[in-house]
Amino acid sequence: MATTISKTLYQALWNSADILRSKMDASDYKSYLLGLVFYKYLSDKLLYHSADLLEKTTTDLNEAQRIYEEAYTDDELKEDLLENLQYDFSYTLEPHLTFTALVQAIYKGKFQLEDLAQGFRNIEQSSEMFENLFEDVDLYSKKLGATLQKQNQSIADVMKELAVLDVAGHAGDTLGDAYEYLIGQFASDSGKKAGEFYTPQPVSELMTKIVLYEKDSQKGFSVYDPTMGSGSLLLNVKKYSKEPGTIEYFGQELNTSTYNLARMNMILHGVDTVNQHLHNADTLDQDWPTEEPTNFDSVLMNPPYSAKWSAEKGFLDDPRFSMYGVLAPKSKADFAFLLHGYYHLKDTGVMAIVLPHGVLFRGNAEGKIRKTLLENGAIDTVIGLPANIFFNTSIPTTVIILKKQRDKKDVLFIDASKDFEKGKNQNLLKEEHIEKILDTYKKREDVDKYAHLAEYGEIEENDFNLNIPRYVDTFEEEEPINIVELGKEMLDLNQQIKEAEQSFLAMLDELQVTDGSKEIIEITKAVFSND
């Protein structure tokens, strides 16, 4: 039953985007739809809770709206109610600005965009937690329509579609997962622009289960993603931990729109505000966090691949990079992101990062950094993923697992590049593929044509090149040709051809011919006879 509800909710939410699809591309309309879904969630939650506080519990939003409006007219009741709402939710709304009231105004022909804009401002000004949360929802954009009236109508149409959904009435992570579904759909529609805000769920699952291995029952588990996007990697820890209510989330994101998306995503997944530590800034330019805690039980990262960064000489004194003596090149910040994440890993922690294969074998500064990491035993596992499983690139990628204070300097290589299901737009990692990788990771043993545990000496002999084909031989020899059998098959085939020719000539003899076709038949017989 729950699965049916989820699918219905997912599809209804996605269908709401139909109104905007003809007006703008996915990277734009995602802000409107996700913003409006979030506003409805906050509004509906406030109305239901108000009815509970007033001991008039109801599951009907219009009834809850009426109860809220009545309480608002009683000064004494209103003051007490707003105080409780602010304490419980950190925000309040005037009755005429709730999502339900605005939809009622739409059907009465009295809806004005300014009322919705005011509702956004009220939420944003209620608490630091909601500050600037709706700044990407431009209600007066020309993309919604050339005139104010058309802009008004576009938003009103989306709100009417969403109004029938009970977004606040779903238990657990149902709505949060539906929100993740929407983000994933937007990523699919956005193509290359999606890489900045979304990691496909199968990859997230794989990375999360690795960092949680033998730690899924740990209370107060801390996870850090310095390139968090929409927060999907962080939130997967909640999904697979046995102590989800105690997890501490730390995340940083450069893109403000994506940062706001992650904040909404956290709230919709029911993450307590005291457990959220999210920051909007440039991860490489300025280190964060710099105040305790600064090191974490796990680090999960899917940074932008081969991005440019300043690589200024001053970074050689930065504790994140200083021990390596060189910096990642300006044109490829891959190792800068890796070293940043590794710096913030606890001595007992596990880090998983997705990067392009170039980091495994490129030379110069990157080669020196890789050598130092290997000499220190930092690189634990290298996993080769299939091509075309990400929305923003078709290239094959690698998940690198890093640890601190390891007893050995060996590296496990897993070549999972051939295990996938071909999809319409992207290749898919299925559950059996993920489990195969995880099982191999845990056993840490050689698997023919799939995995190899390389000792440090072997890696040293390869000049610290970690290119997976150097360690995992996936070459399949073709079966030898049996000349005798092939000869027999050719003789049989020749006999079949002769029999077919004879049958064909017999058919020609039986045909009734005219003077015009007689010559053609005779020529045909002569050709076969010469053969």
Secondary structure per residue as TSV (DSSP state, phi and psi in degrees):
chain	resnum	aa	ss	phi	psi
A	1	M	-	360.0	-44.1
A	2	A	H	-62.2	-39.2
A	3	T	H	-63.9	-40.3
A	4	T	H	-62.5	-43.7
A	5	I	H	-60.5	-44.6
A	6	S	H	-59.8	-47.6
A	7	K	H	-63.1	-39.8
A	8	T	H	-64.0	-44.1
A	9	L	H	-63.7	-46.0
A	10	Y	H	-56.9	-49.4
A	11	Q	H	-67.0	-39.7
A	12	A	H	-64.4	-40.3
A	13	L	H	-64.1	-43.3
A	14	W	H	-67.3	-37.6
A	15	N	H	-63.2	-27.8
A	16	S	T	-61.8	-24.0
A	17	A	T	-75.2	-14.7
A	18	D	H	-55.4	-35.2
A	19	I	H	-62.8	-32.2
A	20	L	H	-98.1	-16.8
A	21	R	H	-60.3	-34.0
A	22	S	T	-78.8	-9.8
A	23	K	T	-101.6	-26.2
A	24	M	S	-159.8	168.0
A	25	D	-	-85.8	171.5
A	26	A	H	-60.7	-34.8
A	27	S	H	-65.6	-20.4
A	28	D	H	-94.3	-48.6
A	29	Y	H	-73.1	-15.7
A	30	K	H	-61.2	-36.2
A	31	S	H	-64.3	-39.5
A	32	Y	H	-68.6	-51.4
A	33	L	H	-66.7	-46.4
A	34	L	H	-65.8	-36.1
A	35	G	H	-65.8	-42.9
A	36	L	H	-70.2	-38.7
A	37	V	H	-61.0	-41.7
A	38	F	H	-67.4	-41.3
A	39	Y	H	-63.4	-41.3
A	40	K	H	-63.3	-41.1
A	41	Y	H	-59.2	-48.6
A	42	L	H	-62.7	-42.7
A	43	S	H	-65.2	-48.8
A	44	D	H	-63.8	-39.1
A	45	K	H	-62.5	-41.2
A	46	L	H	-63.8	-43.0
A	47	L	H	-66.2	-45.9
A	48	Y	H	-62.7	-42.3
A	49	H	H	-68.9	-35.7
A	50	S	H	-60.4	-44.4
A	51	A	H	-62.2	-39.1
A	52	D	H	-64.0	-44.5
A	53	L	H	-62.5	-32.4
A	54	L	T	-89.7	7.0
A	55	E	T	59.2	39.1
A	56	K	-	-131.7	47.1
A	57	T	-	-51.3	135.2
A	58	T	-	-148.8	157.4
A	59	T	S	-109.0	8.3
A	60	D	-	-103.9	118.2
A	61	L	H	-63.1	-39.3
A	62	N	H	-65.0	-36.6
A	63	E	H	-67.8	-43.3
A	64	A	H	-61.7	-36.6
A	65	Q	H	-63.7	-43.8
A	66	R	H	-63.2	-42.6
A	67	I	H	-61.8	-42.3
A	68	Y	H	-64.2	-43.1
A	69	E	H	-63.7	-42.3
A	70	E	H	-64.0	-43.9
A	71	A	H	-63.4	-32.1
A	72	Y	H	-68.9	-22.0
A	73	T	H	-83.4	-13.5
A	74	D	S	-98.3	107.8
A	75	D	H	-55.0	-44.0
A	76	E	H	-68.2	-44.6
A	77	L	H	-65.6	-40.6
A	78	K	H	-61.2	-47.1
A	79	E	H	-60.5	-45.0
A	80	D	H	-67.0	-40.5
A	81	L	H	-64.9	-47.3
A	82	L	H	-64.4	-35.1
A	83	E	H	-64.2	-42.6
A	84	N	H	-67.3	-40.9
A	85	L	H	-65.1	-41.7
A	86	Q	H	-64.5	-37.8
A	87	Y	H	-69.1	-43.0
A	88	D	H	-78.3	-37.4
A	89	F	H	-117.1	-15.1
A	90	S	S	70.6	15.7
A	91	Y	-	-155.1	158.8
A	92	T	-	-140.8	164.4
A	93	L	-	-139.2	143.3
A	94	E	-	-69.1	147.7
A	95	P	G	-54.4	-37.4
A	96	H	G	-78.1	-2.8
A	97	L	G	-108.1	1.3
A	98	T	S	-68.0	158.0
A	99	F	H	-58.9	-41.2
A	100	T	H	-62.3	-44.4
A	101	A	H	-65.2	-38.8
A	102	L	H	-66.7	-37.4
A	103	V	H	-67.8	-39.8
A	104	Q	H	-59.5	-39.3
A	105	A	H	-66.4	-34.7
A	106	I	H	-60.2	-47.2
A	107	Y	H	-70.7	-18.5
A	108	K	T	-92.7	-1.9
A	109	G	T	73.8	23.7
A	110	K	-	-116.6	7.0
A	111	F	-	-70.7	135.5
A	112	Q	-	-128.4	135.5
A	113	L	H	-56.9	-32.1
A	114	E	H	-61.8	-31.6
A	115	D	H	-65.8	-42.9
A	116	L	H	-64.9	-41.3
A	117	A	H	-60.8	-38.3
A	118	Q	H	-67.5	-37.3
A	119	G	H	-62.0	-41.8
A	120	F	H	-58.6	-46.0
A	121	R	H	-64.1	-39.7
A	122	N	H	-60.0	-43.6
A	123	I	H	-63.8	-48.3
A	124	E	H	-62.1	-33.2
A	125	Q	H	-89.0	-5.7
A	126	S	H	-71.7	-33.3
A	127	S	-	-159.9	152.3
A	128	E	G	-59.4	-28.4
A	129	M	G	-59.6	-31.0
A	130	F	G	-105.8	6.7
A	131	E	T	-56.7	126.9
A	132	N	T	58.7	23.7
A	133	L	T	-67.5	-30.3
A	134	F	T	-105.6	17.0
A	135	E	T	-65.2	-18.9
A	136	D	T	-87.2	-7.8
A	137	V	-	-90.8	89.8
A	138	D	-	-84.7	96.1
A	139	L	T	-69.1	-15.6
A	140	Y	T	-112.3	22.4
A	141	S	-	-69.5	141.7
A	142	K	G	-66.2	-18.7
A	143	K	G	-66.8	-24.3
A	144	L	G	-80.3	-18.6
A	145	G	-	157.7	153.4
A	146	A	S	-73.1	-24.1
A	147	T	S	-121.1	163.8
A	148	L	H	-60.3	-37.5
A	149	Q	H	-62.8	-42.6
A	150	K	H	-70.3	-36.3
A	151	Q	H	-62.9	-43.5
A	152	N	H	-57.6	-45.4
A	153	Q	H	-67.4	-40.8
A	154	S	H	-60.0	-48.3
A	155	I	H	-67.0	-39.9
A	156	A	H	-60.7	-40.5
A	157	D	H	-64.1	-41.0
A	158	V	H	-66.1	-42.5
A	159	M	H	-63.5	-36.5
A	160	K	H	-66.1	-37.6
A	161	E	H	-63.9	-41.5
A	162	L	H	-76.6	-23.4
A	163	A	H	-60.0	-30.2
A	164	V	T	-79.8	-8.0
A	165	L	-	-91.3	134.8
A	166	D	-	-90.4	74.9
A	167	V	T	-71.4	-26.3
A	168	A	T	-92.0	-6.8
A	169	G	S	-93.2	0.5
A	170	H	-	-89.0	134.9
A	171	A	-	-79.2	159.8
A	172	G	T	58.9	-136.4
A	173	D	T	-95.2	14.5
A	174	T	H	-56.8	-50.6
A	175	L	H	-68.4	-40.3
A	176	G	H	-59.8	-41.1
A	177	D	H	-68.2	-35.2
A	178	A	H	-65.0	-37.7
A	179	Y	H	-63.9	-42.1
A	180	E	H	-61.3	-39.3
A	181	Y	H	-60.4	-45.3
A	182	L	H	-59.5	-46.2
A	183	I	H	-59.3	-41.5
A	184	G	H	-63.9	-41.0
A	185	Q	H	-64.9	-40.0
A	186	F	H	-64.5	-38.1
A	187	A	H	-62.4	-42.2
A	188	S	H	-62.7	-41.2
A	189	D	H	-74.2	-26.7
A	190	S	H	-82.8	-19.5
A	191	G	G	63.8	-126.6
A	192	K	G	-62.8	-26.7
A	193	K	G	-71.0	-12.7
A	194	A	G	-74.4	-23.6
A	195	G	G	-58.7	-24.0
A	196	E	G	-77.2	-14.7
A	197	F	T	-133.2	0.8
A	198	Y	-	-148.9	133.3
A	199	T	-	-110.0	124.4
A	200	P	-	-51.6	140.9
A	201	Q	H	-55.7	-42.4
A	202	P	H	-60.0	-37.7
A	203	V	H	-69.5	-41.5
A	204	S	H	-58.9	-43.7
A	205	E	H	-61.2	-46.8
A	206	L	H	-58.6	-50.6
A	207	M	H	-64.2	-41.2
A	208	T	H	-66.2	-43.6
A	209	K	H	-66.1	-29.2
A	210	I	H	-69.1	-47.7
A	211	V	H	-72.2	-21.0
A	212	L	T	-92.7	-3.4
A	213	Y	T	-56.2	121.7
A	214	E	T	65.9	13.0
A	215	K	T	-130.2	8.7
A	216	D	T	-69.5	-12.7
A	217	S	T	-102.2	3.9
A	218	Q	-	-72.3	128.0
A	219	K	T	-82.3	143.1
A	220	G	T	72.2	23.3
A	221	F	-	-59.9	132.7
A	222	S	E	-111.3	137.9
A	223	V	E	-131.1	140.4
A	224	Y	E	-129.5	129.7
A	225	D	E	-131.1	102.2
A	226	P	T	-77.9	-2.4
A	227	T	T	-134.1	63.1
A	228	M	-	-75.5	-15.6
A	229	G	T	55.2	-129.7
A	230	S	T	-83.5	2.5
A	231	G	S	88.2	10.5
A	232	S	H	-64.9	-36.9
A	233	L	H	-65.3	-44.5
A	234	L	H	-60.1	-46.6
A	235	L	H	-71.1	-20.3
A	236	N	H	-66.2	-26.4
A	237	V	H	-62.9	-39.5
A	238	K	H	-61.0	-37.5
A	239	K	H	-68.5	-34.9
A	240	Y	H	-108.5	0.3
A	241	S	-	-88.0	148.1
A	242	K	S	-88.5	-4.2
A	243	E	-	-128.2	57.9
A	244	P	G	-63.1	-30.0
A	245	G	G	-73.3	-10.4
A	246	T	G	-105.8	-0.9
A	247	I	-	-69.1	138.6
A	248	E	E	-105.4	123.7
A	249	Y	E	-106.3	127.8
A	250	F	E	-125.5	125.1
A	251	G	E	-148.9	147.2
A	252	Q	E	-131.8	144.2
A	253	E	E	-146.9	132.8
A	254	L	S	-75.3	-44.8
A	255	N	-	-74.2	119.9
A	256	T	H	-63.6	-40.4
A	257	S	H	-60.9	-43.3
A	258	T	H	-70.6	-36.1
A	259	Y	H	-59.6	-43.8
A	260	N	H	-64.8	-36.2
A	261	L	H	-62.1	-42.0
A	262	A	H	-64.7	-39.1
A	263	R	H	-62.3	-46.0
A	264	M	H	-61.3	-43.5
A	265	N	H	-59.8	-41.4
A	266	M	H	-62.2	-46.9
A	267	I	H	-64.4	-43.3
A	268	L	H	-66.7	-23.9
A	269	H	T	-88.7	7.5
A	270	G	T	73.1	23.9
A	271	V	-	-77.1	124.2
A	272	D	-	-58.9	138.0
A	273	T	G	-59.6	-30.0
A	274	V	G	-71.6	-16.3
A	275	N	G	-96.9	-1.1
A	276	Q	E	-99.8	126.9
A	277	H	E	-133.7	85.3
A	278	L	E	-112.2	144.3
A	279	H	E	-136.9	140.2
A	280	N	E	-108.5	96.2
A	281	A	S	-166.9	177.1
A	282	D	-	-86.0	113.3
A	283	T	T	-57.9	-44.4
A	284	L	T	-79.2	-37.1
A	285	D	T	-64.9	-40.7
A	286	Q	S	-141.4	120.0
A	287	D	-	-60.8	142.1
A	288	W	S	-157.6	139.8
A	289	P	-	-82.5	151.8
A	290	T	-	-113.1	-6.1
A	291	E	S	-113.4	147.9
A	292	E	S	-54.0	139.0
A	293	P	-	-81.6	145.6
A	294	T	-	-113.7	-14.1
A	295	N	-	-120.2	148.7
A	296	F	E	-133.5	158.6
A	297	D	E	-64.9	-29.5
A	298	S	E	-148.2	150.8
A	299	V	E	-128.1	126.4
A	300	L	E	-121.2	129.3
A	301	M	E	-145.5	137.6
A	302	N	-	-133.2	73.9
A	303	P	-	-73.9	164.9
A	304	P	-	-62.1	132.8
A	305	Y	T	-76.3	132.4
A	306	S	T	48.4	43.6
A	307	A	-	-75.4	159.4
A	308	K	-	-86.9	148.8
A	309	W	-	-148.0	171.1
A	310	S	-	-70.3	-36.4
A	311	A	-	49.8	37.9
A	312	E	-	-66.9	149.1
A	313	K	G	-58.0	-27.6
A	314	G	G	-59.3	-24.1
A	315	F	G	-68.1	-17.0
A	316	L	G	-66.6	-18.0
A	317	D	G	-96.5	-4.7
A	318	D	S	-73.5	127.8
A	319	P	T	-58.5	-20.1
A	320	R	T	-68.3	-31.1
A	321	F	T	-120.9	-14.4
A	322	S	G	-60.4	-36.9
A	323	M	G	-70.9	-10.3
A	324	Y	G	-95.3	-12.8
A	325	G	S	75.5	-13.3
A	326	V	S	-139.0	166.5
A	327	L	-	-115.0	152.9
A	328	A	-	-58.5	143.1
A	329	P	-	-61.5	153.2
A	330	K	T	-56.9	-34.6
A	331	S	T	-82.3	-11.1
A	332	K	-	-144.4	100.3
A	333	A	-	-87.8	10.4
A	334	D	H	-51.6	-49.7
A	335	F	H	-73.3	-24.6
A	336	A	H	-64.9	-43.2
A	337	F	H	-65.0	-44.3
A	338	L	H	-60.0	-46.6
A	339	L	H	-67.6	-34.4
A	340	H	H	-61.3	-49.8
A	341	G	H	-62.7	-42.6
A	342	Y	H	-64.1	-36.0
A	343	Y	H	-60.6	-33.7
A	344	H	T	-93.6	12.9
A	345	L	E	-91.4	136.1
A	346	K	E	-64.9	159.3
A	347	D	E	-60.7	-27.0
A	348	T	E	-102.1	7.5
A	349	G	E	-87.6	174.5
A	350	V	E	-132.2	136.0
A	351	M	E	-119.6	138.8
A	352	A	E	-129.5	126.7
A	353	I	E	-135.8	138.4
A	354	V	E	-96.9	129.0
A	355	L	E	-145.7	162.9
A	356	P	E	-70.6	158.1
A	357	H	T	-62.1	-21.5
A	358	G	H	-54.5	-30.3
A	359	V	H	-66.1	-17.9
A	360	L	H	-80.0	-23.0
A	361	F	H	-137.9	-10.7
A	362	R	-	-63.1	147.7
A	363	G	-	-97.4	-151.7
A	364	N	H	56.2	-132.7
A	365	A	H	-59.9	-40.4
A	366	E	H	-65.8	-36.5
A	367	G	H	-63.9	-39.5
A	368	K	H	-66.5	-41.5
A	369	I	H	-63.8	-44.7
A	370	R	H	-61.9	-41.6
A	371	K	H	-62.0	-44.0
A	372	T	H	-63.4	-42.1
A	373	L	H	-61.4	-42.5
A	374	L	H	-69.2	-38.6
A	375	E	H	-62.2	-31.2
A	376	N	T	-89.5	0.2
A	377	G	T	71.7	21.5
A	378	A	-	-73.3	-35.0
A	379	I	E	-87.8	116.0
A	380	D	E	-95.3	-44.3
A	381	T	E	-147.3	143.4
A	382	V	E	-123.6	121.6
A	383	I	E	-116.8	120.7
A	384	G	E	-88.5	120.8
A	385	L	-	-96.3	161.8
A	386	P	-	-66.3	159.8
A	387	A	S	-72.9	157.6
A	388	N	S	58.5	41.9
A	389	I	-	-107.5	-7.0
A	390	F	S	-104.4	154.9
A	391	F	S	-74.4	-29.5
A	392	N	S	-96.9	-3.1
A	393	T	-	-157.9	149.0
A	394	S	-	-99.2	-4.8
A	395	I	S	-71.6	151.6
A	396	P	-	-68.4	147.0
A	397	T	E	-124.4	171.2
A	398	T	E	-130.5	140.8
A	399	V	E	-100.1	121.5
A	400	I	E	-106.0	128.1
A	401	I	E	-102.7	126.7
A	402	L	E	-122.1	147.5
A	403	K	E	-142.2	166.1
A	404	K	S	-116.1	156.5
A	405	Q	S	53.2	47.8
A	406	R	-	-82.0	149.0
A	407	D	S	-74.5	-31.7
A	408	K	-	-121.0	166.8
A	409	K	-	-113.8	18.3
A	410	D	-	-73.0	161.7
A	411	V	E	-131.6	129.8
A	412	L	E	-90.0	126.0
A	413	F	E	-107.5	128.1
A	414	I	E	-123.6	122.0
A	415	D	E	-101.8	92.7
A	416	A	-	-101.0	20.1
A	417	S	T	-68.5	-20.1
A	418	K	T	-100.9	-0.7
A	419	D	-	-101.2	98.5
A	420	F	-	-163.8	166.9
A	421	E	B	-110.4	129.5
A	422	K	-	-73.6	125.7
A	423	G	-	-107.4	179.3
A	424	K	S	-64.8	-48.7
A	425	N	S	-110.8	-38.0
A	426	Q	S	-125.4	152.3
A	427	N	-	-76.2	150.6
A	428	L	B	-118.9	134.1
A	429	L	-	-85.7	118.6
A	430	K	-	-90.5	170.2
A	431	E	H	-59.4	-38.6
A	432	E	H	-67.4	-30.4
A	433	H	H	-69.7	-42.3
A	434	I	H	-62.9	-46.0
A	435	E	H	-64.0	-35.4
A	436	K	H	-64.5	-42.8
A	437	I	H	-63.5	-46.3
A	438	L	H	-63.1	-42.6
A	439	D	H	-62.3	-41.5
A	440	T	H	-67.2	-40.0
A	441	Y	H	-60.9	-42.9
A	442	K	H	-70.5	-41.3
A	443	K	H	-74.9	-31.0
A	444	R	T	53.5	52.7
A	445	E	-	-132.1	160.7
A	446	D	-	-65.8	139.8
A	447	V	B	-131.4	122.8
A	448	D	T	-52.3	125.3
A	449	K	T	60.4	20.3
A	450	Y	T	-138.2	-40.3
A	451	A	E	-148.2	151.1
A	452	H	E	-148.6	131.6
A	453	L	E	-93.7	106.5
A	454	A	E	-94.7	126.0
A	455	E	-	-71.6	161.1
A	456	Y	H	-58.4	-38.0
A	457	G	H	-60.5	-39.1
A	458	E	H	-65.8	-40.3
A	459	I	H	-67.0	-39.5
A	460	E	H	-63.1	-40.6
A	461	E	H	-62.1	-30.4
A	462	N	T	-87.4	15.5
A	463	D	T	57.8	35.6
A	464	F	T	63.1	22.7
A	465	N	-	-83.8	127.0
A	466	L	-	-106.9	17.9
A	467	N	-	-57.4	122.1
A	468	I	G	-56.0	-42.1
A	469	P	G	-60.4	-17.3
A	470	R	G	-69.7	-21.8
A	471	Y	T	-116.6	-28.3
A	472	V	-	-117.6	110.6
A	473	D	-	-87.5	109.2
A	474	T	-	-102.8	9.8
A	475	F	-	-66.8	129.6
A	476	E	-	-107.1	117.8
A	477	E	-	-72.4	139.6
A	478	E	-	-72.8	146.1
A	479	E	-	-64.8	136.8
A	480	P	-	-62.1	144.7
A	481	I	-	-81.9	129.2
A	482	N	-	-87.3	104.2
A	483	I	H	-62.6	-40.1
A	484	V	H	-63.1	-47.6
A	485	E	H	-63.5	-40.1
A	486	L	H	-62.2	-40.8
A	487	G	H	-61.3	-43.4
A	488	K	H	-60.9	-43.0
A	489	E	H	-62.3	-38.6
A	490	M	H	-67.5	-40.4
A	491	L	H	-63.1	-44.3
A	492	D	H	-60.6	-41.3
A	493	L	H	-65.5	-42.8
A	494	N	H	-61.5	-40.5
A	495	Q	H	-63.4	-41.7
A	496	Q	H	-62.9	-37.8
A	497	I	H	-65.6	-43.3
A	498	K	H	-62.7	-42.9
A	499	E	H	-63.2	-38.2
A	500	A	H	-66.7	-38.8
A	501	E	H	-64.5	-44.3
A	502	Q	H	-62.5	-40.3
A	503	S	H	-63.9	-39.1
A	504	F	H	-66.8	-43.2
A	505	L	H	-64.6	-37.8
A	506	A	H	-63.0	-37.9
A	507	M	H	-65.3	-36.9
A	508	L	H	-64.7	-37.7
A	509	D	H	-64.3	-30.7
A	510	E	H	-82.6	-12.5
A	511	L	S	-72.0	142.4
A	512	Q	-	-84.6	120.4
A	513	V	-	-111.9	154.9
A	514	T	-	-103.3	169.4
A	515	D	H	-59.4	-33.3
A	516	G	H	-71.9	-31.3
A	517	S	H	-97.4	-10.9
A	518	K	H	-61.0	-41.9
A	519	E	H	-65.5	-38.6
A	520	I	H	-64.0	-42.1
A	521	I	H	-66.0	-39.7
A	522	E	H	-64.3	-40.1
A	523	I	H	-64.0	-42.3
A	524	T	H	-61.1	-43.7
A	525	K	H	-62.7	-39.5
A	526	A	H	-63.6	-39.8
A	527	V	H	-61.7	-48.1
A	528	F	H	-67.9	-33.8
A	529	S	H	-66.6	-38.2
A	530	N	H	-65.5	-34.5
A	531	D	-	-61.1	360.0
